[in-house]
Structures are given as structure tokens and as C-alpha cells.
Amino acid sequence: MEKSEFDLIKSYFAPLASGYDEAFGLLNDAALISENPQASTVVTMDTLIAGVHFLMSDPAGDIARKCLRVNLSDLAAMGATAFGYSLSMAYNSQIETGWVREFTAALGEDQKRFSCHLIGGDTVVTPGSLTITITCFGSVARHQCLQRNTALVGEDVWVSGDLGDSAAGLKLLTKVLTAPEPEKAAHLIRRYRVPEPRCNLGIELLQRAYSRTAMDVSDGLLADLGHIAHASNVAVELYEDKIPLSAAFVEVMSGCPDQGLELAVTGGDDYELVFTSDPSQEQNIRELSAKLSLKLSKIGKVISGQGVQLICRNGEIFLPAKGGWTHF
């Protein structure tokens, strides 16, 4: 790295704070967040490590987008509108100034798209793997947010988008899978490298009161619905033929359909929203799907009991080898 810490901040990071006056151009030790008596601030933080959450061979811009977007996905799961984030980076010897330039340029593009600003952070050097931590700040109406512990027996279970694409994309990058068509491979790899946080969906679900319960699918559908079921003291029943899959995923996994189902519901890194809703809201949700141009699929029901079970097309209960991603 040919630039000093302060040169890097001045050249590449300080411009990302432009437009957020209380960041003071990143010249102070901390930023301010003005309090709003009508709103609650939502705070989330994710740490991503090279070789664990992304590959060092991934483009720097894609790494930047993923690091920000996984945090935005957490805000979406609360129904929050993002406004700022702080960034901590532990660099290693592989990182050069050109990499930082590409990384911050991508952050700048995403900031415009998602209407948020860098408001502070830290930069250090590490002998280990590149490590990036983002703390993201959002806003909701006072004491109002989507939660995990509010699912009720009788509610429908919905999920946005398609499942399994990201996990398949990683397997393509690591040569575990091969794709017959380059376009389909590119789609799956893009889904792994650059997730699409469902910010507008989360905001709409909360503000229109279509749902009280949501979570983003980061550890895998079964695992994350398991968190909802446990917190709400209910059970969830899912149906194989309702799980949404992309054409690219279906083609790549066509030779091993059983593995495909497992990958779709346990692979993780989807960053779609799974949520529950009263059956009376179904038409509203379908209209919201059209409004947002976003696939929303009804995939199951909240029932009495504990845990999550997936009913296969043949009526048997699906038993995966693992429930989803675990951090330890």
C-alpha cells in the first residue's frame, strides 16, 4: 500500500461522507446521529472475512457491495430505512491502492442507490485475512419494526425472490459444480457476489402492516425460519413444490435434484426476506409483488408445535444433512 492511512481516508473514504454533515468529513474521532423523537434508530453490524464470506479473487467492487448490502438486508428485515454506516477495514499485504479505489467507487455507487452515507470507521493493518466490518444505521417509526417473535399460528409463510442461487454460485466459483451455459453461470455467480437487499419490501410490509414478522435469509431458509419458530414458540410447515427456484439454478442442479433441494433450503447467502402474514393479506401481498416487480411466493404455514419441517412432493418429510450455515 503506497498511501498512508490518512491519505487513504482523505482520497477515497472522506468523499463517501459528503452529504452527511454530522460526519464532519471524517476529520473527527466520531460522527453524530441527530435524535428524532418520532423515530427509533435501528443498528446492525456484520463482519465479513476473506475466504469465509467472500473470495479474494472476487472483484473489489463486488466485495464492497456485498459488505454493505448484507447489512442493508438486516435493516430490510426490520422494515427500516437506511441512512448511514461506519466501516472498519483490516488490510493485509495483498491490498493495494488500486483495490481501495475500486472498492470505494462501488460503495459510492451503492450509497446513491440506497440513499445512505459513510459516517465513520477505522483502518488497520493485519497479518491475517482481509476483514471488513460495517455497522449500518436505519430508521423506523418510534418502537415500530418487524420482529422474529411475532409469528402466529394460521399465518402464511412467504419469501421473496429465488433461493439457492448464491450457494450454487459459490460452488461454481470453487469448481464443485459446472454450468452448461455461461449466462446461467454468470447469473448464479453474480447472486453470490452481489446480493440484492429487499429494502423496499421490508419498508412496505411494516408501513402497510401486511406483516409483523420477518427475517432475511442469510444462514439458509430452514435455519432462519427455525429462528422465527423458536422465538415465536410455533412451528412452520413448508412445501417443496412452493420453494421458488430460478431457471439457472434448476438447470445447473438438474443432474442431482435431491442435492438441489438441500442447497436451496440450507445453502444460505440468499438475502431474501422470509415473512409471515395473515391469510387475509394475500391479495395485498400479490399486489405489492406486482408494484415492486419482485417475486413473492407463499411457501408454507405457521402451525402449532416446534421447529420447521419441509414436506416433499411425495408426502415425506425432508431431512437435510445439515440445517444451514453455522458461525461456530
Buried (B, 14 or more C-beta within 10 A) or exposed (E): BEBEEEEBBBBBBBBBBEEBEBBBBBEEEEBEBEEEEEBBBBBBEBBBBBEEBBBBEBBBBBBBBBBBBBBBBBBBBBBBBBBBBBBBBBBBEEBEBEBBBBBBBBBBEBBEEBEBBBBBBEBEEEEEEBBBBBBBBBBBBEEBBBBBEBBEEEBBBBBBBBBBBBBBBBBBBEEEBEBEEEEBBBBBBBBBBBBBBBBBBBBBBBEEEBBBBBBBBBBBBBBBBBBBBBBBEBBBBBBBEBBBBBEBBBBBBEEEEEEBBBBBBBBBBBBBBBBBBBEEBBEBBEEBBEEBEBEBBBBBBBBEBEBBBBBBEEEEEBEBEEBBBEEE
